[in-house]
């Protein structure tokens, strides 16, 4: 869990190079027809004063554009984007598993509290604290579970939190490559490393490398 957590904190989510130019530059080709409803259209960031690749958004907290930005997370003190989304997702999964383990460990105390049983070595205060810890851990586990389910759906559709509302009005979603390839884009093509916080940039497809100008 800590490996995933610090990887999410310390990894650059993805920045836009200063020399990035869209394939079709509206300034150089003003007659080009641009569909404003197309998420792949060339976009210019007025705050950064430079062009940004598709699926890139400006983070007001970081003060810069982030590749495939999902959201700015206060828990990891960083943006979640192209290059640290996998670490963030694994951090959620491992935190949920640890919370669930804590719930299971406290379950006997919870049962003992409601049954009115009392062992000699346990005071009422100990039972009360264990009961409250069980409730807090259970609530935390359930909230994390819901968060994980949401991100699993986003990964399965090759969509980000920012894009999920945009996706509802754009059919078909142009970035949906199929379930397997969508998961591979985030977790990598080597299934052995799916649950390890190891960068998968080397596994980017040619299409992704072209978009990111890697």
PyMOL commands that set and color helices and strands:
alter all, ss='L'
color gray80, all
select helices_A, chain A and resi 2-10+85-115+124-156+164-169+179-187+191-193+201-203+206-212
alter helices_A, ss='H'
color red, helices_A
select strands_A, chain A and resi 43-45+50-52+57-59+64-66+71-73+78-80
alter strands_A, ss='S'
color yellow, strands_A
deselect
rebuild
show_as cartoon
